[in-house]
Amino acid sequence: MDKMNQAFEKVKMLVGMEVDEEQPVPEEESTFSFMEDLNRNCSLTTKQRFYGFAICLSAGLTCTLLSMLVFFNPIKFGITFTLGNLMALGSTAFLIGPQRQVSMMLDPARIYATALYLASIIVALFCALYVRNKLLTLLAIILEFSGLIWYSLSYIPFARAMVSKIFVACFDTEF
């Protein structure tokens, strides 16, 4: 059991979690933000965090993969693909906590990528559920997938700059 706890500690360090457990916050302070209150009330053990992450990520990936079965029905595809993306995105909140997840998403380096990705999710769901137009839903899914890639690249240092330079080099018409 001790080896398992040491392995959890190593994994926690790898994913950026704090190794020491958080200290309980005194009850006398009454000025808490919503996220601080959520973090304080959602204190999970390390094992519960990893289980939550694994379950949420596997459900998201399963939902995304199952969306390929209904690829030719863009409305159903848009709903299942978007639900899978949201579950996979939410799975990381189990590892690093919801407050840190939101603060990382709102970091100045990735605020535009986050806004693009979240807006594309809303547009895809709007087109699939409300408009029910297959062509618009398909275009929204392409936008969502592009937003997902750009958002994911924002977590890799210099990845967006490198991809931008590659696209400029590939599509540059001046010789």
Secondary structure, 3 states (H helix, E strand, C coil): CHHHHHHHHHHHHHHCCCCCCCCCCCCCCCCCCHHHHHHHHCCCCHHHHHHHHHHHHHHHHHHHHHHHHHCCCHHHHHHHHHHHHHHHHHHHHHHHCHHHHHHHHCCCCCHHHHHHHHHHHHHHHHHHHHHCCHHHHHHHHHHHHHHHHHHHHCCCCCHHHHHHHHHHHHHCCCC
